[in-house]
Amino acid sequence: MTEQETIYQEVSELLQKLFEIDPQDIKPEARLYEDLELDSIDAVDMVVHLQKKTSRKIKPDEFKSVRTVQDVVDAVSRLLHAG
């Protein structure tokens, strides 16, 4: 399993656990707000949990451009590789 696949799996499990989203609705292209019906409070919740998982501080700017599940995976991947 690649790092991207591992991160995707973790993000998917997080969405299911935190927001009770049906696993069938979670796809890389799924839009967080429109398709998965998350709101800004949910997004903050997700960032807090991702910070715990990655042990890295996530700057709000890094998540402003996040729109899809794949965007979240990419942002987490960048965090893990940041110095």
PyMOL Python script that loads the backbone (N, CA, C, O; Angstrom):
from pymol import cmd

cmd.read_pdbstr("""\
ATOM      1  N   MET A   1       0.847  -1.178   0.000  1.00  0.00           N
ATOM      2  CA  MET A   1       0.000   0.000   0.000  1.00  0.00           C
ATOM      3  C   MET A   1       0.898   1.249   0.000  1.00  0.00           C
ATOM      4  O   MET A   1       1.844   1.337   0.782  1.00  0.00           O
ATOM      5  N   THR A   2       0.597   2.200  -0.871  1.00  0.00           N
ATOM      6  CA  THR A   2       1.404   3.415  -0.931  1.00  0.00           C
ATOM      7  C   THR A   2       1.030   4.356   0.218  1.00  0.00           C
ATOM      8  O   THR A   2       0.018   4.164   0.892  1.00  0.00           O
ATOM      9  N   GLU A   3       1.858   5.361   0.424  1.00  0.00           N
ATOM     10  CA  GLU A   3       1.568   6.336   1.472  1.00  0.00           C
ATOM     11  C   GLU A   3       0.230   7.036   1.204  1.00  0.00           C
ATOM     12  O   GLU A   3      -0.571   7.245   2.115  1.00  0.00           O
ATOM     13  N   GLN A   4       0.010   7.389  -0.058  1.00  0.00           N
ATOM     14  CA  GLN A   4      -1.252   8.054  -0.422  1.00  0.00           C
ATOM     15  C   GLN A   4      -2.453   7.165  -0.091  1.00  0.00           C
ATOM     16  O   GLN A   4      -3.460   7.648   0.428  1.00  0.00           O
ATOM     17  N   GLU A   5      -2.349   5.886  -0.386  1.00  0.00           N
ATOM     18  CA  GLU A   5      -3.443   4.952  -0.092  1.00  0.00           C
ATOM     19  C   GLU A   5      -3.670   4.828   1.415  1.00  0.00           C
ATOM     20  O   GLU A   5      -4.807   4.745   1.878  1.00  0.00           O
ATOM     21  N   THR A   6      -2.573   4.818   2.171  1.00  0.00           N
ATOM     22  CA  THR A   6      -2.675   4.727   3.626  1.00  0.00           C
ATOM     23  C   THR A   6      -3.357   5.966   4.191  1.00  0.00           C
ATOM     24  O   THR A   6      -4.246   5.864   5.036  1.00  0.00           O
ATOM     25  N   ILE A   7      -2.936   7.135   3.720  1.00  0.00           N
ATOM     26  CA  ILE A   7      -3.543   8.389   4.187  1.00  0.00           C
ATOM     27  C   ILE A   7      -5.016   8.424   3.796  1.00  0.00           C
ATOM     28  O   ILE A   7      -5.867   8.805   4.599  1.00  0.00           O
ATOM     29  N   TYR A   8      -5.316   8.025   2.558  1.00  0.00           N
ATOM     30  CA  TYR A   8      -6.707   8.004   2.094  1.00  0.00           C
ATOM     31  C   TYR A   8      -7.562   7.114   3.000  1.00  0.00           C
ATOM     32  O   TYR A   8      -8.674   7.484   3.375  1.00  0.00           O
ATOM     33  N   GLN A   9      -7.037   5.956   3.340  1.00  0.00           N
ATOM     34  CA  GLN A   9      -7.765   5.028   4.194  1.00  0.00           C
ATOM     35  C   GLN A   9      -8.025   5.661   5.567  1.00  0.00           C
ATOM     36  O   GLN A   9      -9.124   5.545   6.109  1.00  0.00           O
ATOM     37  N   GLU A  10      -7.019   6.322   6.118  1.00  0.00           N
ATOM     38  CA  GLU A  10      -7.183   6.963   7.428  1.00  0.00           C
ATOM     39  C   GLU A  10      -8.189   8.107   7.375  1.00  0.00           C
ATOM     40  O   GLU A  10      -9.018   8.253   8.273  1.00  0.00           O
ATOM     41  N   VAL A  11      -8.114   8.921   6.320  1.00  0.00           N
ATOM     42  CA  VAL A  11      -9.065  10.034   6.165  1.00  0.00           C
ATOM     43  C   VAL A  11     -10.485   9.478   6.014  1.00  0.00           C
ATOM     44  O   VAL A  11     -11.435  10.004   6.594  1.00  0.00           O
ATOM     45  N   SER A  12     -10.609   8.415   5.232  1.00  0.00           N
ATOM     46  CA  SER A  12     -11.911   7.778   5.028  1.00  0.00           C
ATOM     47  C   SER A  12     -12.479   7.273   6.357  1.00  0.00           C
ATOM     48  O   SER A  12     -13.647   7.507   6.666  1.00  0.00           O
ATOM     49  N   GLU A  13     -11.649   6.584   7.135  1.00  0.00           N
ATOM     50  CA  GLU A  13     -12.098   6.072   8.434  1.00  0.00           C
ATOM     51  C   GLU A  13     -12.473   7.215   9.374  1.00  0.00           C
ATOM     52  O   GLU A  13     -13.430   7.108  10.141  1.00  0.00           O
ATOM     53  N   LEU A  14     -11.726   8.292   9.311  1.00  0.00           N
ATOM     54  CA  LEU A  14     -12.011   9.459  10.141  1.00  0.00           C
ATOM     55  C   LEU A  14     -13.369  10.065   9.778  1.00  0.00           C
ATOM     56  O   LEU A  14     -14.151  10.411  10.664  1.00  0.00           O
ATOM     57  N   LEU A  15     -13.646  10.193   8.494  1.00  0.00           N
ATOM     58  CA  LEU A  15     -14.929  10.735   8.039  1.00  0.00           C
ATOM     59  C   LEU A  15     -16.084   9.843   8.479  1.00  0.00           C
ATOM     60  O   LEU A  15     -17.145  10.332   8.864  1.00  0.00           O
ATOM     61  N   GLN A  16     -15.869   8.532   8.419  1.00  0.00           N
ATOM     62  CA  GLN A  16     -16.916   7.597   8.843  1.00  0.00           C
ATOM     63  C   GLN A  16     -17.159   7.698  10.346  1.00  0.00           C
ATOM     64  O   GLN A  16     -18.302   7.738  10.801  1.00  0.00           O
ATOM     65  N   LYS A  17     -16.074   7.738  11.103  1.00  0.00           N
ATOM     66  CA  LYS A  17     -16.171   7.738  12.560  1.00  0.00           C
ATOM     67  C   LYS A  17     -16.729   9.055  13.090  1.00  0.00           C
ATOM     68  O   LYS A  17     -17.645   9.062  13.912  1.00  0.00           O
ATOM     69  N   LEU A  18     -16.175  10.166  12.615  1.00  0.00           N
ATOM     70  CA  LEU A  18     -16.563  11.474  13.145  1.00  0.00           C
ATOM     71  C   LEU A  18     -17.940  11.927  12.681  1.00  0.00           C
ATOM     72  O   LEU A  18     -18.721  12.474  13.458  1.00  0.00           O
ATOM     73  N   PHE A  19     -18.225  11.693  11.410  1.00  0.00           N
ATOM     74  CA  PHE A  19     -19.425  12.292  10.818  1.00  0.00           C
ATOM     75  C   PHE A  19     -20.441  11.275  10.321  1.00  0.00           C
ATOM     76  O   PHE A  19     -21.441  11.642   9.705  1.00  0.00           O
ATOM     77  N   GLU A  20     -20.187  10.002  10.584  1.00  0.00           N
ATOM     78  CA  GLU A  20     -21.095   8.921  10.194  1.00  0.00           C
ATOM     79  C   GLU A  20     -21.445   8.971   8.710  1.00  0.00           C
ATOM     80  O   GLU A  20     -22.598   8.803   8.313  1.00  0.00           O
ATOM     81  N   ILE A  21     -20.415   9.207   7.909  1.00  0.00           N
ATOM     82  CA  ILE A  21     -20.602   9.247   6.462  1.00  0.00           C
ATOM     83  C   ILE A  21     -20.519   7.832   5.921  1.00  0.00           C
ATOM     84  O   ILE A  21     -19.644   7.055   6.304  1.00  0.00           O
ATOM     85  N   ASP A  22     -21.435   7.510   5.031  1.00  0.00           N
ATOM     86  CA  ASP A  22     -21.475   6.185   4.413  1.00  0.00           C
ATOM     87  C   ASP A  22     -20.186   5.978   3.609  1.00  0.00           C
ATOM     88  O   ASP A  22     -19.826   6.818   2.785  1.00  0.00           O
ATOM     89  N   PRO A  23     -19.489   4.854   3.852  1.00  0.00           N
ATOM     90  CA  PRO A  23     -18.229   4.598   3.126  1.00  0.00           C
ATOM     91  C   PRO A  23     -18.386   4.676   1.607  1.00  0.00           C
ATOM     92  O   PRO A  23     -17.442   5.043   0.908  1.00  0.00           O
ATOM     93  N   GLN A  24     -19.560   4.337   1.095  1.00  0.00           N
ATOM     94  CA  GLN A  24     -19.777   4.383  -0.359  1.00  0.00           C
ATOM     95  C   GLN A  24     -19.752   5.819  -0.890  1.00  0.00           C
ATOM     96  O   GLN A  24     -19.501   6.036  -2.075  1.00  0.00           O
ATOM     97  N   ASP A  25     -20.011   6.799  -0.020  1.00  0.00           N
ATOM     98  CA  ASP A  25     -20.017   8.200  -0.446  1.00  0.00           C
ATOM     99  C   ASP A  25     -18.622   8.815  -0.441  1.00  0.00           C
ATOM    100  O   ASP A  25     -18.408   9.886  -1.009  1.00  0.00           O
ATOM    101  N   ILE A  26     -17.673   8.135   0.200  1.00  0.00           N
ATOM    102  CA  ILE A  26     -16.323   8.682   0.321  1.00  0.00           C
ATOM    103  C   ILE A  26     -15.484   8.214  -0.860  1.00  0.00           C
ATOM    104  O   ILE A  26     -15.105   7.047  -0.966  1.00  0.00           O
ATOM    105  N   LYS A  27     -15.211   9.167  -1.742  1.00  0.00           N
ATOM    106  CA  LYS A  27     -14.399   8.906  -2.931  1.00  0.00           C
ATOM    107  C   LYS A  27     -13.386  10.039  -3.028  1.00  0.00           C
ATOM    108  O   LYS A  27     -13.623  11.113  -2.474  1.00  0.00           O
ATOM    109  N   PRO A  28     -12.277   9.837  -3.707  1.00  0.00           N
ATOM    110  CA  PRO A  28     -11.277  10.916  -3.809  1.00  0.00           C
ATOM    111  C   PRO A  28     -11.864  12.227  -4.332  1.00  0.00           C
ATOM    112  O   PRO A  28     -11.471  13.304  -3.885  1.00  0.00           O
ATOM    113  N   GLU A  29     -12.803  12.139  -5.277  1.00  0.00           N
ATOM    114  CA  GLU A  29     -13.348  13.352  -5.884  1.00  0.00           C
ATOM    115  C   GLU A  29     -14.536  13.937  -5.107  1.00  0.00           C
ATOM    116  O   GLU A  29     -15.050  14.994  -5.471  1.00  0.00           O
ATOM    117  N   ALA A  30     -14.971  13.257  -4.042  1.00  0.00           N
ATOM    118  CA  ALA A  30     -16.116  13.746  -3.262  1.00  0.00           C
ATOM    119  C   ALA A  30     -15.777  15.092  -2.628  1.00  0.00           C
ATOM    120  O   ALA A  30     -14.745  15.247  -1.975  1.00  0.00           O
ATOM    121  N   ARG A  31     -16.671  16.062  -2.834  1.00  0.00           N
ATOM    122  CA  ARG A  31     -16.472  17.391  -2.264  1.00  0.00           C
ATOM    123  C   ARG A  31     -16.946  17.393  -0.816  1.00  0.00           C
ATOM    124  O   ARG A  31     -18.044  16.927  -0.512  1.00  0.00           O
ATOM    125  N   LEU A  32     -16.119  17.915   0.064  1.00  0.00           N
ATOM    126  CA  LEU A  32     -16.400  17.871   1.503  1.00  0.00           C
ATOM    127  C   LEU A  32     -17.707  18.562   1.861  1.00  0.00           C
ATOM    128  O   LEU A  32     -18.510  18.021   2.620  1.00  0.00           O
ATOM    129  N   TYR A  33     -17.920  19.749   1.320  1.00  0.00           N
ATOM    130  CA  TYR A  33     -19.089  20.537   1.722  1.00  0.00           C
ATOM    131  C   TYR A  33     -20.340  20.153   0.939  1.00  0.00           C
ATOM    132  O   TYR A  33     -21.412  19.981   1.519  1.00  0.00           O
ATOM    133  N   GLU A  34     -20.201  20.019  -0.377  1.00  0.00           N
ATOM    134  CA  GLU A  34     -21.372  19.744  -1.198  1.00  0.00           C
ATOM    135  C   GLU A  34     -21.811  18.274  -1.144  1.00  0.00           C
ATOM    136  O   GLU A  34     -22.985  17.976  -0.925  1.00  0.00           O
ATOM    137  N   ASP A  35     -20.853  17.364  -1.346  1.00  0.00           N
ATOM    138  CA  ASP A  35     -21.203  15.943  -1.441  1.00  0.00           C
ATOM    139  C   ASP A  35     -21.330  15.263  -0.073  1.00  0.00           C
ATOM    140  O   ASP A  35     -22.225  14.445   0.141  1.00  0.00           O
ATOM    141  N   LEU A  36     -20.422  15.611   0.851  1.00  0.00           N
ATOM    142  CA  LEU A  36     -20.418  14.940   2.151  1.00  0.00           C
ATOM    143  C   LEU A  36     -21.121  15.758   3.235  1.00  0.00           C
ATOM    144  O   LEU A  36     -21.258  15.320   4.377  1.00  0.00           O
ATOM    145  N   GLU A  37     -21.563  16.960   2.845  1.00  0.00           N
ATOM    146  CA  GLU A  37     -22.354  17.820   3.721  1.00  0.00           C
ATOM    147  C   GLU A  37     -21.658  18.192   5.029  1.00  0.00           C
ATOM    148  O   GLU A  37     -22.295  18.297   6.077  1.00  0.00           O
ATOM    149  N   LEU A  38     -20.347  18.389   4.952  1.00  0.00           N
ATOM    150  CA  LEU A  38     -19.617  18.878   6.117  1.00  0.00           C
ATOM    151  C   LEU A  38     -19.786  20.390   6.176  1.00  0.00           C
ATOM    152  O   LEU A  38     -20.002  21.036   5.150  1.00  0.00           O
ATOM    153  N   ASP A  39     -19.689  20.950   7.371  1.00  0.00           N
ATOM    154  CA  ASP A  39     -19.695  22.403   7.488  1.00  0.00           C
ATOM    155  C   ASP A  39     -18.350  22.849   8.044  1.00  0.00           C
ATOM    156  O   ASP A  39     -17.459  22.025   8.252  1.00  0.00           O
ATOM    157  N   SER A  40     -18.198  24.131   8.283  1.00  0.00           N
ATOM    158  CA  SER A  40     -16.887  24.636   8.706  1.00  0.00           C
ATOM    159  C   SER A  40     -16.479  24.092  10.070  1.00  0.00           C
ATOM    160  O   SER A  40     -15.292  23.885  10.318  1.00  0.00           O
ATOM    161  N   ILE A  41     -17.435  23.858  10.951  1.00  0.00           N
ATOM    162  CA  ILE A  41     -17.133  23.287  12.269  1.00  0.00           C
ATOM    163  C   ILE A  41     -16.608  21.856  12.088  1.00  0.00           C
ATOM    164  O   ILE A  41     -15.653  21.453  12.752  1.00  0.00           O
ATOM    165  N   ASP A  42     -17.238  21.093  11.184  1.00  0.00           N
ATOM    166  CA  ASP A  42     -16.784  19.731  10.891  1.00  0.00           C
ATOM    167  C   ASP A  42     -15.355  19.758  10.356  1.00  0.00           C
ATOM    168  O   ASP A  42     -14.533  18.915  10.716  1.00  0.00           O
ATOM    169  N   ALA A  43     -15.068  20.727   9.499  1.00  0.00           N
ATOM    170  CA  ALA A  43     -13.729  20.829   8.921  1.00  0.00           C
ATOM    171  C   ALA A  43     -12.692  21.076  10.022  1.00  0.00           C
ATOM    172  O   ALA A  43     -11.611  20.488  10.001  1.00  0.00           O
ATOM    173  N   VAL A  44     -13.023  21.945  10.981  1.00  0.00           N
ATOM    174  CA  VAL A  44     -12.116  22.210  12.100  1.00  0.00           C
ATOM    175  C   VAL A  44     -11.903  20.938  12.911  1.00  0.00           C
ATOM    176  O   VAL A  44     -10.777  20.620  13.293  1.00  0.00           O
ATOM    177  N   ASP A  45     -12.986  20.211  13.171  1.00  0.00           N
ATOM    178  CA  ASP A  45     -12.903  18.926  13.884  1.00  0.00           C
ATOM    179  C   ASP A  45     -11.935  17.985  13.177  1.00  0.00           C
ATOM    180  O   ASP A  45     -11.082  17.359  13.806  1.00  0.00           O
ATOM    181  N   MET A  46     -12.082  17.898  11.866  1.00  0.00           N
ATOM    182  CA  MET A  46     -11.252  16.997  11.085  1.00  0.00           C
ATOM    183  C   MET A  46      -9.783  17.422  11.191  1.00  0.00           C
ATOM    184  O   MET A  46      -8.904  16.575  11.351  1.00  0.00           O
ATOM    185  N   VAL A  47      -9.515  18.725  11.103  1.00  0.00           N
ATOM    186  CA  VAL A  47      -8.142  19.223  11.204  1.00  0.00           C
ATOM    187  C   VAL A  47      -7.541  18.863  12.560  1.00  0.00           C
ATOM    188  O   VAL A  47      -6.387  18.443  12.638  1.00  0.00           O
ATOM    189  N   VAL A  48      -8.320  19.025  13.625  1.00  0.00           N
ATOM    190  CA  VAL A  48      -7.835  18.689  14.974  1.00  0.00           C
ATOM    191  C   VAL A  48      -7.446  17.215  15.041  1.00  0.00           C
ATOM    192  O   VAL A  48      -6.390  16.877  15.577  1.00  0.00           O
ATOM    193  N   HIS A  49      -8.281  16.345  14.505  1.00  0.00           N
ATOM    194  CA  HIS A  49      -7.976  14.908  14.525  1.00  0.00           C
ATOM    195  C   HIS A  49      -6.762  14.585  13.647  1.00  0.00           C
ATOM    196  O   HIS A  49      -5.947  13.733  14.002  1.00  0.00           O
ATOM    197  N   LEU A  50      -6.645  15.256  12.519  1.00  0.00           N
ATOM    198  CA  LEU A  50      -5.495  15.016  11.640  1.00  0.00           C
ATOM    199  C   LEU A  50      -4.203  15.496  12.294  1.00  0.00           C
ATOM    200  O   LEU A  50      -3.149  14.888  12.109  1.00  0.00           O
ATOM    201  N   GLN A  51      -4.282  16.573  13.049  1.00  0.00           N
ATOM    202  CA  GLN A  51      -3.097  17.054  13.780  1.00  0.00           C
ATOM    203  C   GLN A  51      -2.636  16.001  14.777  1.00  0.00           C
ATOM    204  O   GLN A  51      -1.437  15.762  14.920  1.00  0.00           O
ATOM    205  N   LYS A  52      -3.583  15.369  15.467  1.00  0.00           N
ATOM    206  CA  LYS A  52      -3.231  14.323  16.425  1.00  0.00           C
ATOM    207  C   LYS A  52      -2.585  13.142  15.707  1.00  0.00           C
ATOM    208  O   LYS A  52      -1.594  12.587  16.182  1.00  0.00           O
ATOM    209  N   LYS A  53      -3.147  12.762  14.568  1.00  0.00           N
ATOM    210  CA  LYS A  53      -2.627  11.613  13.818  1.00  0.00           C
ATOM    211  C   LYS A  53      -1.222  11.869  13.284  1.00  0.00           C
ATOM    212  O   LYS A  53      -0.361  10.990  13.329  1.00  0.00           O
ATOM    213  N   THR A  54      -1.001  13.080  12.780  1.00  0.00           N
ATOM    214  CA  THR A  54       0.281  13.383  12.144  1.00  0.00           C
ATOM    215  C   THR A  54       1.304  13.959  13.122  1.00  0.00           C
ATOM    216  O   THR A  54       2.489  14.059  12.804  1.00  0.00           O
ATOM    217  N   SER A  55       0.841  14.333  14.305  1.00  0.00           N
ATOM    218  CA  SER A  55       1.702  14.996  15.300  1.00  0.00           C
ATOM    219  C   SER A  55       2.330  16.263  14.726  1.00  0.00           C
ATOM    220  O   SER A  55       3.444  16.636  15.094  1.00  0.00           O
ATOM    221  N   ARG A  56       1.615  16.911  13.832  1.00  0.00           N
ATOM    222  CA  ARG A  56       2.088  18.150  13.210  1.00  0.00           C
ATOM    223  C   ARG A  56       1.020  19.227  13.343  1.00  0.00           C
ATOM    224  O   ARG A  56      -0.176  18.938  13.335  1.00  0.00           O
ATOM    225  N   LYS A  57       1.462  20.448  13.463  1.00  0.00           N
ATOM    226  CA  LYS A  57       0.543  21.584  13.525  1.00  0.00           C
ATOM    227  C   LYS A  57       0.081  21.894  12.112  1.00  0.00           C
ATOM    228  O   LYS A  57       0.897  22.032  11.201  1.00  0.00           O
ATOM    229  N   ILE A  58      -1.213  22.000  11.934  1.00  0.00           N
ATOM    230  CA  ILE A  58      -1.763  22.316  10.621  1.00  0.00           C
ATOM    231  C   ILE A  58      -2.154  23.787  10.630  1.00  0.00           C
ATOM    232  O   ILE A  58      -2.982  24.211  11.436  1.00  0.00           O
ATOM    233  N   LYS A  59      -1.559  24.557   9.736  1.00  0.00           N
ATOM    234  CA  LYS A  59      -1.896  25.974   9.633  1.00  0.00           C
ATOM    235  C   LYS A  59      -3.216  26.107   8.880  1.00  0.00           C
ATOM    236  O   LYS A  59      -3.438  25.409   7.890  1.00  0.00           O
ATOM    237  N   PRO A  60      -4.090  26.995   9.340  1.00  0.00           N
ATOM    238  CA  PRO A  60      -5.386  27.170   8.659  1.00  0.00           C
ATOM    239  C   PRO A  60      -5.240  27.438   7.166  1.00  0.00           C
ATOM    240  O   PRO A  60      -6.068  26.993   6.372  1.00  0.00           O
ATOM    241  N   ASP A  61      -4.186  28.168   6.777  1.00  0.00           N
ATOM    242  CA  ASP A  61      -3.980  28.477   5.355  1.00  0.00           C
ATOM    243  C   ASP A  61      -3.859  27.215   4.515  1.00  0.00           C
ATOM    244  O   ASP A  61      -4.301  27.170   3.366  1.00  0.00           O
ATOM    245  N   GLU A  62      -3.248  26.181   5.113  1.00  0.00           N
ATOM    246  CA  GLU A  62      -3.016  24.946   4.361  1.00  0.00           C
ATOM    247  C   GLU A  62      -4.326  24.228   4.042  1.00  0.00           C
ATOM    248  O   GLU A  62      -4.392  23.428   3.109  1.00  0.00           O
ATOM    249  N   PHE A  63      -5.358  24.517   4.816  1.00  0.00           N
ATOM    250  CA  PHE A  63      -6.619  23.819   4.577  1.00  0.00           C
ATOM    251  C   PHE A  63      -7.679  24.701   3.915  1.00  0.00           C
ATOM    252  O   PHE A  63      -8.801  24.253   3.678  1.00  0.00           O
ATOM    253  N   LYS A  64      -7.323  25.950   3.618  1.00  0.00           N
ATOM    254  CA  LYS A  64      -8.292  26.846   2.970  1.00  0.00           C
ATOM    255  C   LYS A  64      -8.640  26.375   1.566  1.00  0.00           C
ATOM    256  O   LYS A  64      -9.774  26.539   1.115  1.00  0.00           O
ATOM    257  N   SER A  65      -7.677  25.797   0.881  1.00  0.00           N
ATOM    258  CA  SER A  65      -7.912  25.384  -0.507  1.00  0.00           C
ATOM    259  C   SER A  65      -8.451  23.957  -0.614  1.00  0.00           C
ATOM    260  O   SER A  65      -8.722  23.480  -1.716  1.00  0.00           O
ATOM    261  N   VAL A  66      -8.604  23.285   0.504  1.00  0.00           N
ATOM    262  CA  VAL A  66      -9.080  21.896   0.496  1.00  0.00           C
ATOM    263  C   VAL A  66     -10.572  21.855   0.177  1.00  0.00           C
ATOM    264  O   VAL A  66     -11.392  22.467   0.861  1.00  0.00           O
ATOM    265  N   ARG A  67     -10.897  21.117  -0.880  1.00  0.00           N
ATOM    266  CA  ARG A  67     -12.303  21.016  -1.291  1.00  0.00           C
ATOM    267  C   ARG A  67     -12.793  19.567  -1.376  1.00  0.00           C
ATOM    268  O   ARG A  67     -13.974  19.287  -1.166  1.00  0.00           O
ATOM    269  N   THR A  68     -11.872  18.655  -1.685  1.00  0.00           N
ATOM    270  CA  THR A  68     -12.267  17.259  -1.890  1.00  0.00           C
ATOM    271  C   THR A  68     -11.517  16.349  -0.919  1.00  0.00           C
ATOM    272  O   THR A  68     -10.583  16.774  -0.239  1.00  0.00           O
ATOM    273  N   VAL A  69     -11.942  15.106  -0.870  1.00  0.00           N
ATOM    274  CA  VAL A  69     -11.264  14.115  -0.032  1.00  0.00           C
ATOM    275  C   VAL A  69      -9.807  13.991  -0.483  1.00  0.00           C
ATOM    276  O   VAL A  69      -8.909  13.898   0.354  1.00  0.00           O
ATOM    277  N   GLN A  70      -9.562  13.990  -1.800  1.00  0.00           N
ATOM    278  CA  GLN A  70      -8.190  13.889  -2.305  1.00  0.00           C
ATOM    279  C   GLN A  70      -7.356  15.095  -1.880  1.00  0.00           C
ATOM    280  O   GLN A  70      -6.164  14.955  -1.609  1.00  0.00           O
ATOM    281  N   ASP A  71      -7.969  16.279  -1.820  1.00  0.00           N
ATOM    282  CA  ASP A  71      -7.251  17.468  -1.349  1.00  0.00           C
ATOM    283  C   ASP A  71      -6.777  17.269   0.093  1.00  0.00           C
ATOM    284  O   ASP A  71      -5.672  17.680   0.448  1.00  0.00           O
ATOM    285  N   VAL A  72      -7.605  16.646   0.911  1.00  0.00           N
ATOM    286  CA  VAL A  72      -7.226  16.368   2.307  1.00  0.00           C
ATOM    287  C   VAL A  72      -6.036  15.415   2.325  1.00  0.00           C
ATOM    288  O   VAL A  72      -5.068  15.640   3.051  1.00  0.00           O
ATOM    289  N   VAL A  73      -6.106  14.361   1.535  1.00  0.00           N
ATOM    290  CA  VAL A  73      -5.017  13.378   1.464  1.00  0.00           C
ATOM    291  C   VAL A  73      -3.721  14.070   1.034  1.00  0.00           C
ATOM    292  O   VAL A  73      -2.666  13.831   1.621  1.00  0.00           O
ATOM    293  N   ASP A  74      -3.799  14.922   0.016  1.00  0.00           N
ATOM    294  CA  ASP A  74      -2.612  15.629  -0.473  1.00  0.00           C
ATOM    295  C   ASP A  74      -2.050  16.559   0.598  1.00  0.00           C
ATOM    296  O   ASP A  74      -0.834  16.634   0.774  1.00  0.00           O
ATOM    297  N   ALA A  75      -2.918  17.264   1.310  1.00  0.00           N
ATOM    298  CA  ALA A  75      -2.478  18.195   2.361  1.00  0.00           C
ATOM    299  C   ALA A  75      -1.779  17.433   3.489  1.00  0.00           C
ATOM    300  O   ALA A  75      -0.754  17.885   3.999  1.00  0.00           O
ATOM    301  N   VAL A  76      -2.328  16.284   3.880  1.00  0.00           N
ATOM    302  CA  VAL A  76      -1.707  15.478   4.935  1.00  0.00           C
ATOM    303  C   VAL A  76      -0.353  14.950   4.452  1.00  0.00           C
ATOM    304  O   VAL A  76       0.614  14.935   5.213  1.00  0.00           O
ATOM    305  N   SER A  77      -0.286  14.529   3.222  1.00  0.00           N
ATOM    306  CA  SER A  77       0.962  14.025   2.665  1.00  0.00           C
ATOM    307  C   SER A  77       2.029  15.118   2.685  1.00  0.00           C
ATOM    308  O   SER A  77       3.171  14.857   3.061  1.00  0.00           O
ATOM    309  N   ARG A  78       1.670  16.339   2.283  1.00  0.00           N
ATOM    310  CA  ARG A  78       2.623  17.460   2.321  1.00  0.00           C
ATOM    311  C   ARG A  78       3.095  17.728   3.751  1.00  0.00           C
ATOM    312  O   ARG A  78       4.273  17.999   3.983  1.00  0.00           O
ATOM    313  N   LEU A  79       2.170  17.649   4.700  1.00  0.00           N
ATOM    314  CA  LEU A  79       2.521  17.870   6.109  1.00  0.00           C
ATOM    315  C   LEU A  79       3.547  16.859   6.585  1.00  0.00           C
ATOM    316  O   LEU A  79       4.507  17.210   7.270  1.00  0.00           O
ATOM    317  N   LEU A  80       3.339  15.614   6.220  1.00  0.00           N
ATOM    318  CA  LEU A  80       4.235  14.557   6.668  1.00  0.00           C
ATOM    319  C   LEU A  80       5.643  14.728   6.115  1.00  0.00           C
ATOM    320  O   LEU A  80       6.617  14.275   6.717  1.00  0.00           O
ATOM    321  N   HIS A  81       5.740  15.387   4.961  1.00  0.00           N
ATOM    322  CA  HIS A  81       7.040  15.564   4.333  1.00  0.00           C
ATOM    323  C   HIS A  81       7.638  16.943   4.577  1.00  0.00           C
ATOM    324  O   HIS A  81       8.741  17.241   4.119  1.00  0.00           O
ATOM    325  N   ALA A  82       6.903  17.780   5.301  1.00  0.00           N
ATOM    326  CA  ALA A  82       7.429  19.115   5.632  1.00  0.00           C
ATOM    327  C   ALA A  82       8.527  18.980   6.686  1.00  0.00           C
ATOM    328  O   ALA A  82       8.450  18.144   7.586  1.00  0.00           O
ATOM    329  N   GLY A  83       9.525  19.803   6.552  1.00  0.00           N
ATOM    330  CA  GLY A  83      10.657  19.747   7.460  1.00  0.00           C
ATOM    331  C   GLY A  83      10.252  19.980   8.867  1.00  0.00           C
ATOM    332  O   GLY A  83      11.096  19.966   9.763  1.00  0.00           O
TER     333      GLY A  83
END
""", "prot")
cmd.dss("prot")
cmd.show_as("cartoon", "prot")
cmd.util.cbc("prot")
cmd.orient("prot")
